[in-house]
Structure formats: structure tokens, C-alpha cells
Amino acid sequence: MTGTGGRRALASAAFALLALAAPLGALADEAARDRVAEETAAIRELPALPEIDDALITTDELKAMLPDLLTKDYTPEQAEADQRGLIAIGLLPPGTDMLAMYERLFGEQIAGFYDPETDEMYVISDSGEFDGMAQMTYSHETVHALQDAHLDLDDTMENMGGGNADRDTAVASLYEGDASAASFDFLASHPDIARDLVFSAAPPSDEMDTAPGAVGVSLVFPYLAGEAFVQALRDEGGWKAVDAAYANLPQSTEQIMHPEKYLAGEAPVDVQIPDLAAALGEGWEFVVDDTMGELNIALLLADLEPGEGISSFSGQMDLPVPALNAAAGWGGDRYALWGDGASEVLVWKTAWDTERDASAFLRALAQHDQRRFGGVFGNDGAAGLSLVGDGDGDGEAVRLRQDGNRVTVVQGPDLETVDAVMAALGDATGA
């Protein structure tokens, strides 16, 4: 995977690195590395590179690099703001230290990465062998080097981090799915390597097993769903169709989860949240805004425990069908968080393909919030549904309102504040 900075996405928390299930074996002799690189280029149908600048580092050396890599283009202040937003909306549990969590996860999971800024491929080796996992990983990273050389990967990465985590995850799914598809083809051409991988023991994954379920799924999504997305493009037009996607990047995880929507050109709805400073009054400060997207809405509604969401048998994503169904039909969304000392106000506006889709989401979110905050939603007619928490949950007051195919959510310290914000937002059918 590639090393980059500034990504405001739960899936990658500031930069993207390849998360494989086992440590990469040592770099073998140059002829063996060249063979893997040349085979991969032929599989991927891109011109082979004359050489690849690869560097061998140990797991301990990687862990020493991670703090600087994580914060190179993603400041602790940005991370804290994103973290507050994800906790407020319910994707991260209260008290999560996001940077520390990802530092631990990446230190355990990373097998190798390619940095488009330096054109260097880093591989992690403690075993001293260029074994099957090492060769597959080298193949995967070779694809990233080919993307950088022929498909402007560096420019693509530089355009990420613009406050739309869902779009960034979709773009990451293209280039990770691309590399995964090609490296799987490499593996298929070497049944001996595939056999070794099947019978090799999986290393411990304590950090992955204890991380919030939504985090684990988000980490593997670009590889698993991205590979399926790339295969759908290949079915349409081979590797040339994949190459063309770099000039017409996917814009949402919805397009990754439903490739037919990408192929049909179904773009996300642009949802905006107005400045609410006047409505909130003195002392309130803007914290962060971002887009959830279909994937993160499904993860929110799934309410996963650590270790859930990924099948232990197949290694594939395994989300509850009701959560997937309630997130389907997503058209666009935006959330924003304001803070005043210990108090916070969250506004989340969503757009859906149909009024029926909006109603399904509203019902599912109401059920989720009742579990999360305690209490029961009451129906206030045109004002929507309201809930005042029982004091044992994560918040104090919530209002949900549906206007046609739009649903607006406001969370705050009390219903009076929530209703003042809802009134300032006006009719949710607007942008």
C-alpha cells in the first residue's frame, strides 16, 4: 500500500499502509525480486520499471518510524478534531486515542508500503526469508510503484484529505483493489506459493482483535471491497478500464460497494451544513465536519463489538444484513460538530435515493440511538422524533426529522439547544 498523509478517514487515520496478516519475509537476491516485479508488471499490463528502490527494515524500525509517518501531514490537532467527530457520531467509543490506536495497529499489521513521495518501497523483515507471503507482498507493492510511474498515483494522493473521508476511502479502494487483484493473479500463477500460504500459521493479531469493530472493517475495506470493485471494472473492459478509473476516480464508498453505480455515473449528492454560530450563541466553536458515506453508516448501524465484522473463516467482510440494507440507498451526507467546553452539538444531514430509503434509515438510526443513549424516542409530529437520554448513554438529547428523502439529525446537551439548532437549519429538503 502507499504511504501518505492527511487523510481524515477512519479506515486509515492519516496515512495508508499495507495491512497484511503476516510479516513480510526478507528481501531475497536481486534476481528473485526482479522476477516478481517483472511477472507482476506483465500481469498488470503496464510497462515494467527498470528498477525499484526498495529498503529492508525490521518491525522494530517500522514502529520507530510510525509516529513521524502518522503526523507528517496530519497534525495531532487535526487528529483530535476528527476523533471528537467520530466519537460524537458513534463510530468510535468515548475515550479513544485515535493516533495511539492506529500506531499500535499499524505496528502489528504492516507488511510493507510504497511511498510515492520518495519512490521507495519499504518491506518489513524479521524472518530472513523471501517466502510466499514476502513474494505476494512484493507483488502488491510493485503494483503501487507501477501506478505511481504510469497512472499519476502521487497526484491522486495529493488531492486526498479535503475533509471527505468517504471519498478518500473510495479512492484508496481503487488503488488498493488494483494492487490486490494483480497480486492475487500473481498468486494464482504460483500454486506452490498459494499452498504454502494456506498451510502457514497466522501470526497473533491482538491489536486488530481488540480494536473497535468499525476500525477493523475500515482497515480491510479498501483491499476486500476494492478488489471486487476492480474485478467489476475488469469484467467491463479489462485492465484498460481500471487504468481509465484513475482519470475518473470513484467518489464514494457507495460506488465501491455497488460498482454498477460507478459505471452508471451515479455521483453523490452535495450536502451542505450552514454556519450555526449565531444560532448556538457565544462560546460555541466549530470543531470538524466530514462525510460518513454508505460504508460508515452501515458500520454505525451494525454496532460491532471488537473482532466482529470480518469472518474468521473466509477473512471477508461480514456485516449484519439489516445494517447493510438500512445504509443502502444513500445519496449523500455531511456532519459537523461544535463544542462549548464539555458540551457538544452534532448536526448530521443525509440525502437518500428515495423517501422509502430515508424512512428505513430513520427507523434503523432511531433503534440504534435508543440503545446508545437510553430512553425511547417520542413522536412530536412535524418536529420529528425526540429523545432525552437517561444519563447512562453517550449524550443527552437527540432529534431526528425526515423531510421527503432527507433525514436531519441533531444531538446536543438538552432538547432546547437541539430544537434551536433544528429551527436554524430550516427545511431539511434543502442542500
Beta strands, then each sheet from edge to edge (+ up, - down):
strand 1: 18-19
strand 2: 53-57
strand 3: 110-115
strand 4: 120-124
strand 5: 285-290
strand 6: 330-340
strand 7: 343-352
strand 8: 378-379
strand 9: 385-388
strand 10: 397-403
strand 11: 406-412
sheet 1: 1+ 3- 4+ 2+
sheet 2: 5+ 6- 7+ 11- 10+ 9- 8+
end
